[in-house]
Amino acid sequence: MKFRENETTELKKSTSELKEAIISLGAMLNKHSKGVVYFGIADNGTILGQEIGKSTVRDITKAINHWIEPKIYPDVQIKKIQGKDCIIVNVSGHNTIYSARGRYYVRMGEEDKKLSVDELRRLVEKKNNYVYSWSSELSSFSVSEASIETVKKFVEKGRKAGRIEHAFNSVYDTLNKIHVLKGKKLLNAGRALFCEDSGIEVQAAVFAGKDKVTFLDIQSFRGSLFDLIDRCEVYVKEHINWRADLSGSTRVEIPEVPVRAIKEAIINSLCHRDFNTPKSNEIALYRDRIEIYNPGQFPFDHNPEEYISGHGKSYPRNPLIAEAFYLAKDIERWGSGLRRIKEECDAAHVKVTFEKISTGFQVTFYRPGEKVVEKVVEKVVEKLSSNQQKIIEAIVKHPIISAKALGDLLGISPRKVQNNLAKLKRIGILKRVGADRGGHWEVIE
């Protein structure tokens, strides 16, 4: 491996250059909210090795704690590189801005640029708008309250993706490596990512029409962010229309809206939300569209079109959460989420819009299912009564609809609904898949 300096990496021959290294760490924190310094490697990448005494690691940690404000907690490790001892110092921090040895710097390529008063003011304004401080604040939860299963699954996904090198050792070790701990307490990001009691809620609902007048199903999901991603994805998959492609040798189920685009929108909505607001994330399925909303503002001086075209720079609103999602390969870097959603939808000929609204940000997928519904209904409604036709149409649109909801939607009594359902099953047009609770209807063409 060839070591090179860049905007997040600094090489130092030895700890005799510790003062300069601290300045580099402050500069990298101000530019990228993270950085790494290697002691024992020359700036041209030559491995020199570092003499290490009993107190070397402690002295480095103490110096960083003393000279960088607000205080950060570095991860200092000794590692052999080409058979020589080197020291690796990783830092991560998401406060507004950091001083190093009483002054303010920002990383510019391989250099650390001292900031003027005007430059410092502009940087503070920019960071205050782009980064929410919530995720790096201390929670009241201890590391023992994190879900062992969730942490193990996170490490497994990261190793499979090639983004996590270490195997699972302990919850503390894993969470310390991704900087979501302070002592034995979880930062808010650690609680959100790995605790069942995350304090985060997603509201999901299916509506009968194009507005919120009549709902067919409503759910409230709580859990860790990783769990919420899975549950929200399953909810949407269960409530959209699918068609079967029989042109090949095997049956292929095709969703009306690309599932990968839906998942990307769900992840983005959780990753970039403003966790200080009590408002929940929302998923709303209407007859003609699917809306995924999060209470978090888009960067004020940017617009979605920049990111769709591939020219937008990534500004993770909750960097610690974004980093964990990246390591688990739930997201990519460089603000490519909106572009990938648009590409998936374009390939499937599905319209999608991205909207900055007063209370947050919303992605809307327009369902192409109306024509499909009409074709299915046309095939099966001959010689059926008016109520039976309406029941078939409602079930094609909403396979999970209950008998009670059918009655409310069509304005007929529960007894008539049950009688018509029984007849439709008897003549082979309708069948029930699964239990009364949790199952769904299928129209047999």
C-alpha positions as CSV (number, residue, x, y, z in Angstrom):
1,M,0.0,0.0,0.0
2,K,1.4,3.4,-1.0
3,F,0.8,6.1,1.6
4,R,0.0,9.6,0.4
5,E,-1.1,12.8,2.0
6,N,-4.5,14.2,1.0
7,E,-7.3,16.3,2.6
8,T,-8.0,13.7,5.3
9,T,-4.5,12.1,5.7
10,E,-1.3,13.5,7.1
11,L,2.1,11.7,7.3
12,K,4.6,12.6,10.0
13,K,8.2,11.1,10.4
14,S,7.8,10.9,14.2
15,T,6.1,12.3,17.2
16,S,8.6,15.1,17.2
17,E,6.2,16.7,14.8
18,L,3.2,16.3,17.2
19,K,2.5,20.0,17.3
20,E,2.2,20.2,13.5
21,A,0.1,17.0,13.5
22,I,-2.4,18.6,15.9
23,I,-2.8,21.5,13.6
24,S,-3.5,19.1,10.7
25,L,-6.1,17.2,12.7
26,G,-7.9,20.5,13.5
27,A,-7.8,21.5,9.8
28,M,-9.2,18.2,8.7
29,L,-11.9,18.2,11.3
30,N,-13.0,21.7,10.0
31,K,-13.1,20.5,6.4
32,H,-14.2,16.9,6.6
33,S,-15.2,16.3,10.2
34,K,-12.6,13.6,10.4
35,G,-8.9,12.9,9.7
36,V,-6.0,10.5,10.3
37,V,-2.3,11.1,11.1
38,Y,0.4,8.4,10.7
39,F,3.5,8.8,12.8
40,G,6.5,6.9,11.4
41,I,5.9,7.6,7.7
42,A,7.7,10.4,5.7
43,D,5.7,12.8,3.6
44,N,6.8,11.0,0.5
45,G,5.3,7.7,1.8
46,T,8.5,6.0,2.9
47,I,8.0,3.8,6.0
48,L,10.5,4.9,8.7
49,G,9.0,3.5,11.8
50,Q,8.4,5.2,15.2
51,E,10.1,4.6,18.5
52,I,7.4,3.8,21.0
53,G,7.7,4.1,24.8
54,K,5.5,3.2,27.7
55,S,3.7,6.6,27.6
56,T,3.8,7.5,23.9
57,V,0.2,6.7,23.2
58,R,-1.0,8.4,26.4
59,D,1.1,11.5,25.6
60,I,-0.4,11.8,22.1
61,T,-3.9,11.4,23.5
62,K,-3.3,14.0,26.2
63,A,-1.8,16.5,23.8
64,I,-4.8,16.2,21.4
65,N,-7.3,16.6,24.3
66,H,-5.4,19.7,25.5
67,W,-4.8,21.5,22.3
68,I,-8.0,20.9,20.2
69,E,-11.2,22.6,21.3
70,P,-14.0,21.5,21.6
71,K,-12.4,18.4,23.0
72,I,-12.3,15.3,20.9
73,Y,-11.4,11.7,21.8
74,P,-8.9,10.2,19.3
75,D,-8.5,6.6,18.4
76,V,-4.7,6.0,18.8
77,Q,-3.4,2.6,17.7
78,I,0.0,1.0,17.2
79,K,0.4,-1.0,14.0
80,K,3.2,-2.7,12.2
81,I,3.6,-1.4,8.6
82,Q,6.2,-3.2,6.5
83,G,7.6,-4.7,9.7
84,K,8.0,-1.3,11.4
85,D,6.1,0.1,14.3
86,C,3.9,3.1,13.4
87,I,1.2,5.0,15.2
88,I,-2.2,5.8,13.6
89,V,-4.4,8.5,15.1
90,N,-8.0,8.7,13.9
91,V,-10.3,11.6,14.9
92,S,-13.9,12.4,14.1
93,G,-15.9,15.3,15.3
94,H,-19.0,17.2,14.2
95,N,-19.1,20.3,16.4
96,T,-19.4,23.7,14.6
97,I,-15.7,24.4,14.3
98,Y,-12.4,23.3,16.0
99,S,-9.4,25.3,17.1
100,A,-5.9,23.7,17.1
101,R,-3.3,25.3,19.5
102,G,-5.5,28.4,19.9
103,R,-5.9,29.1,16.1
104,Y,-8.3,28.0,13.4
105,Y,-7.3,26.1,10.2
106,V,-8.9,24.4,7.3
107,R,-7.4,21.6,5.1
108,M,-6.6,22.6,1.5
109,G,-5.2,19.7,-0.4
110,E,-2.1,18.6,1.6
111,E,-1.8,21.9,3.4
112,D,-3.3,23.5,6.5
113,K,-4.5,27.0,5.8
114,K,-4.8,29.4,8.7
115,L,-8.2,31.2,8.6
116,S,-8.7,34.9,8.6
117,V,-11.6,36.4,10.7
118,D,-13.8,36.7,7.6
119,E,-13.0,33.1,6.5
120,L,-13.7,31.9,10.0
121,R,-17.1,33.6,10.1
122,R,-18.1,32.2,6.7
123,L,-17.0,28.7,7.8
124,V,-19.1,28.9,11.0
125,E,-22.2,30.0,9.1
126,K,-21.7,27.2,6.5
127,K,-21.2,24.4,9.1
128,N,-24.2,25.6,11.2
129,N,-26.5,25.3,8.2
130,Y,-25.1,22.0,6.8
131,V,-24.5,19.9,9.9
132,Y,-26.9,19.1,12.7
133,S,-25.1,18.8,16.0
134,W,-27.7,16.4,17.5
135,S,-25.9,13.1,16.5
136,S,-22.7,14.0,18.2
137,E,-24.3,15.1,21.5
138,L,-24.2,12.8,24.5
139,S,-27.3,10.6,25.2
140,S,-28.4,9.2,28.5
141,F,-28.0,5.6,27.2
142,S,-25.0,3.4,28.1
143,V,-23.3,1.1,25.7
144,S,-24.9,-1.9,27.5
145,E,-28.3,-0.7,26.1
146,A,-27.2,-1.2,22.4
147,S,-28.6,-4.3,20.7
148,I,-25.9,-6.9,20.3
149,E,-27.7,-8.4,17.4
150,T,-27.9,-5.1,15.5
151,V,-24.2,-4.3,16.1
152,K,-23.2,-7.8,14.9
153,K,-25.3,-7.5,11.8
154,F,-23.8,-4.1,11.1
155,V,-20.2,-5.5,11.3
156,E,-21.2,-8.4,9.1
157,K,-22.7,-6.2,6.4
158,G,-19.6,-3.9,6.5
159,R,-17.2,-6.8,6.2
160,K,-19.2,-8.3,3.3
161,A,-19.0,-4.9,1.6
162,G,-15.3,-4.6,2.2
163,R,-15.7,-1.4,4.3
164,I,-15.1,-2.8,7.7
165,E,-11.8,-4.7,8.2
166,H,-12.2,-5.9,11.8
167,A,-14.4,-8.8,13.0
168,F,-16.9,-8.4,15.8
169,N,-15.2,-8.4,19.1
170,S,-17.6,-6.6,21.4
171,V,-20.3,-3.9,21.2
172,Y,-18.0,-1.4,23.0
173,D,-15.1,-2.1,20.6
174,T,-17.2,-1.7,17.5
175,L,-19.0,1.4,18.6
176,N,-15.8,3.0,19.8
177,K,-14.2,2.4,16.4
178,I,-17.0,4.4,14.7
179,H,-16.9,7.2,17.2
180,V,-20.4,7.0,18.6
181,L,-19.2,6.6,22.2
182,K,-18.0,8.9,24.9
183,G,-16.6,6.9,27.7
184,K,-19.3,4.2,28.3
185,K,-22.2,6.5,27.1
186,L,-23.7,6.4,23.7
187,L,-23.8,9.6,21.6
188,N,-27.2,10.3,20.1
189,A,-26.1,8.7,16.9
190,G,-25.1,5.5,18.7
191,R,-28.5,5.3,20.4
192,A,-30.4,6.0,17.1
193,L,-28.4,3.4,15.1
194,F,-28.2,0.5,17.6
195,C,-30.8,0.8,20.3
196,E,-34.3,-0.6,20.0
197,D,-35.5,2.4,22.1
198,S,-34.0,4.9,19.6
199,G,-36.6,7.6,20.2
200,I,-37.3,7.7,16.5
201,E,-40.6,7.1,14.8
202,V,-41.8,6.6,11.2
203,Q,-45.5,6.9,10.4
204,A,-46.8,4.9,7.4
205,A,-50.2,4.8,5.9
206,V,-52.2,3.6,2.9
207,F,-55.0,5.9,1.6
208,A,-57.9,4.9,-0.5
209,G,-57.8,7.9,-2.8
210,K,-55.6,10.8,-3.8
211,D,-55.9,12.6,-0.4
212,K,-55.9,11.8,3.3
213,V,-59.7,11.5,3.7
214,T,-60.0,7.7,3.9
215,F,-57.1,5.5,5.0
216,L,-57.0,1.7,4.6
217,D,-54.0,1.0,6.9
218,I,-51.9,3.0,9.3
219,Q,-48.8,2.0,11.2
220,S,-46.3,3.6,13.5
221,F,-42.8,2.1,13.5
222,R,-40.2,2.5,16.2
223,G,-36.7,0.9,16.6
224,S,-33.1,1.4,15.6
225,L,-32.4,3.2,12.3
226,F,-31.2,-0.1,10.7
227,D,-34.4,-1.8,11.8
228,L,-36.6,1.1,10.5
229,I,-35.0,0.9,7.1
230,D,-36.0,-2.8,6.8
231,R,-39.5,-2.3,8.2
232,C,-40.3,0.7,6.0
233,E,-39.1,-1.1,2.9
234,V,-41.2,-4.2,3.7
235,Y,-44.3,-2.0,4.3
236,V,-44.0,-0.3,0.9
237,K,-43.3,-3.6,-0.9
238,E,-46.4,-5.2,0.7
239,H,-48.7,-2.3,-0.4
240,I,-47.6,-1.6,-4.0
241,N,-48.8,-3.5,-7.1
242,W,-46.6,-6.2,-8.7
243,R,-46.9,-7.8,-12.1
244,A,-45.5,-11.1,-13.3
245,D,-43.2,-11.3,-16.3
246,L,-43.5,-14.8,-17.9
247,S,-41.5,-14.1,-21.0
248,G,-38.4,-16.0,-19.7
249,S,-37.9,-19.4,-18.4
250,T,-38.8,-18.3,-14.8
251,R,-41.5,-16.1,-13.4
252,V,-40.2,-12.6,-12.5
253,E,-42.2,-10.3,-10.2
254,I,-41.9,-6.7,-11.2
255,P,-42.9,-3.8,-8.9
256,E,-44.8,-0.8,-10.2
257,V,-42.1,1.5,-8.6
258,P,-38.5,0.3,-8.4
259,V,-37.9,-1.1,-4.9
260,R,-34.2,0.0,-5.0
261,A,-35.3,3.6,-5.5
262,I,-37.8,3.3,-2.7
263,K,-35.2,2.0,-0.3
264,E,-32.7,4.7,-1.3
265,A,-35.4,7.4,-0.6
266,I,-36.2,5.8,2.8
267,I,-32.5,5.7,3.8
268,N,-31.9,9.3,2.7
269,S,-35.0,10.4,4.7
270,L,-33.7,8.8,7.9
271,C,-30.0,9.8,7.3
272,H,-30.7,13.5,6.7
273,R,-33.6,14.3,8.9
274,D,-33.5,16.9,11.7
275,F,-33.7,14.8,14.9
276,N,-34.3,17.9,17.1
277,T,-37.8,18.3,15.7
278,P,-40.6,16.1,17.3
279,K,-42.2,15.5,13.8
280,S,-41.9,12.0,12.5
281,N,-40.7,10.7,9.1
282,E,-43.7,9.8,7.0
283,I,-44.5,7.3,4.2
284,A,-47.8,7.8,2.5
285,L,-49.2,5.6,-0.2
286,Y,-52.0,7.2,-2.2
287,R,-53.8,5.7,-5.2
288,D,-51.7,7.7,-7.7
289,R,-48.4,8.3,-5.8
290,I,-46.0,7.4,-2.9
291,E,-44.6,10.2,-0.8
292,I,-41.6,9.8,1.5
293,Y,-41.1,12.8,3.7
294,N,-38.5,13.8,6.3
295,P,-38.4,16.8,8.6
296,G,-34.9,18.0,7.6
297,Q,-34.1,21.0,5.3
298,F,-32.2,20.6,2.1
299,P,-28.9,22.6,2.1
300,F,-30.1,26.2,1.9
301,D,-28.0,27.3,-1.1
302,H,-28.4,24.1,-3.1
303,N,-31.2,22.4,-5.0
304,P,-32.0,18.8,-5.9
305,E,-31.1,19.3,-9.6
306,E,-27.4,19.8,-8.8
307,Y,-27.3,16.3,-7.2
308,I,-29.4,14.6,-9.9
309,S,-26.9,16.0,-12.5
310,G,-24.0,14.7,-10.4
311,H,-22.6,18.1,-9.6
312,G,-23.8,18.5,-6.0
313,K,-21.2,18.1,-3.1
314,S,-22.1,15.8,-0.3
315,Y,-23.2,17.5,3.0
316,P,-24.3,14.8,5.4
317,R,-26.6,16.5,7.9
318,N,-25.8,13.8,10.5
319,P,-22.3,12.7,9.7
320,L,-21.9,10.0,12.3
321,I,-25.1,8.3,11.1
322,A,-24.1,8.8,7.4
323,E,-20.7,7.2,8.1
324,A,-22.4,4.1,9.7
325,F,-24.8,3.8,6.8
326,Y,-21.8,4.0,4.4
327,L,-19.8,1.3,6.2
328,A,-22.9,-1.0,6.0
329,K,-23.2,-0.1,2.3
330,D,-26.7,1.3,2.8
331,I,-25.5,4.6,1.2
332,E,-22.6,5.7,-1.0
333,R,-20.6,8.9,-0.6
334,W,-20.6,12.1,-2.7
335,G,-24.3,12.9,-2.5
336,S,-25.3,10.4,-5.2
337,G,-28.6,9.2,-3.6
338,L,-30.9,11.5,-5.6
339,R,-29.2,10.7,-8.9
340,R,-29.5,6.9,-8.3
341,I,-33.2,7.3,-7.4
342,K,-33.7,9.2,-10.7
343,E,-31.8,6.7,-12.8
344,E,-33.7,3.8,-11.4
345,C,-37.1,5.5,-12.0
346,D,-36.1,6.6,-15.5
347,A,-35.2,3.0,-16.4
348,A,-38.6,1.8,-15.2
349,H,-40.4,4.8,-16.8
350,V,-41.7,6.0,-13.4
351,K,-42.0,9.7,-12.7
352,V,-40.3,10.9,-9.5
353,T,-40.0,14.4,-8.1
354,F,-37.9,15.9,-5.3
355,E,-39.3,18.9,-3.4
356,K,-38.0,21.3,-0.8
357,I,-41.0,22.2,1.4
358,S,-41.3,24.5,4.4
359,T,-41.1,21.7,7.0
360,G,-38.6,19.4,5.3
361,F,-37.9,17.5,2.1
362,Q,-40.1,15.1,0.1
363,V,-39.6,12.5,-2.6
364,T,-42.7,11.6,-4.6
365,F,-43.0,8.5,-6.8
366,Y,-46.0,8.5,-9.2
367,R,-47.6,5.1,-9.5
368,P,-48.3,3.9,-13.1
369,G,-50.8,1.4,-11.8
370,E,-54.1,3.0,-12.8
371,K,-54.0,1.5,-16.4
372,V,-52.9,-1.9,-15.0
373,V,-55.9,-1.8,-12.6
374,E,-58.3,-1.0,-15.5
375,K,-57.0,-3.9,-17.6
376,V,-57.3,-6.4,-14.8
377,V,-60.8,-5.3,-13.8
378,E,-61.9,-5.4,-17.5
379,K,-60.9,-9.1,-17.7
380,V,-62.9,-10.3,-14.7
381,V,-66.0,-8.0,-14.2
382,E,-68.2,-9.5,-16.9
383,K,-71.5,-10.9,-15.5
384,L,-70.7,-9.5,-12.0
385,S,-72.9,-7.2,-10.0
386,S,-72.1,-3.6,-9.5
387,N,-70.9,-4.2,-5.9
388,Q,-68.8,-7.1,-7.0
389,Q,-67.1,-5.0,-9.7
390,K,-66.4,-2.3,-7.1
391,I,-65.0,-4.9,-4.7
392,I,-62.7,-6.3,-7.4
393,E,-61.5,-2.8,-8.4
394,A,-60.8,-1.9,-4.7
395,I,-58.9,-5.2,-4.1
396,V,-56.7,-4.8,-7.2
397,K,-55.7,-1.4,-5.9
398,H,-55.4,-2.4,-2.3
399,P,-54.8,-6.2,-1.9
400,I,-54.5,-5.9,2.0
401,I,-57.9,-4.1,2.4
402,S,-60.1,-5.5,5.2
403,A,-63.7,-6.4,4.8
404,K,-64.7,-3.6,7.1
405,A,-62.6,-1.1,5.1
406,L,-64.3,-2.4,1.9
407,G,-67.7,-1.7,3.4
408,D,-66.7,1.8,4.5
409,L,-65.2,2.5,1.1
410,L,-68.1,1.3,-1.0
411,G,-70.9,2.3,1.4
412,I,-72.4,-1.2,1.9
413,S,-73.1,-3.3,5.0
414,P,-70.5,-5.8,6.3
415,R,-72.9,-8.6,5.6
416,K,-73.2,-7.7,1.9
417,V,-69.4,-7.4,1.7
418,Q,-68.9,-10.9,3.2
419,N,-71.6,-12.4,0.9
420,N,-70.0,-11.0,-2.2
421,L,-66.5,-12.0,-1.1
422,A,-67.8,-15.6,-0.6
423,K,-69.4,-15.7,-4.0
424,L,-66.2,-14.3,-5.7
425,K,-64.1,-17.0,-4.0
426,R,-66.6,-19.7,-4.9
427,I,-66.6,-18.8,-8.6
428,G,-62.8,-18.7,-8.7
429,I,-62.3,-15.0,-9.3
430,L,-60.9,-14.2,-5.8
431,K,-58.7,-16.0,-3.3
432,R,-57.4,-15.2,0.1
433,V,-53.6,-15.6,0.7
434,G,-52.5,-15.9,4.3
435,A,-54.4,-15.4,7.5
436,D,-57.2,-12.9,8.1
437,R,-54.8,-10.7,9.9
438,G,-51.6,-10.0,7.8
439,G,-52.8,-11.8,4.7
440,H,-54.0,-10.3,1.4
441,W,-56.5,-10.8,-1.5
442,E,-55.5,-12.0,-5.0
443,V,-57.6,-11.5,-8.1
444,I,-57.4,-14.6,-10.4
445,E,-57.3,-13.4,-14.0
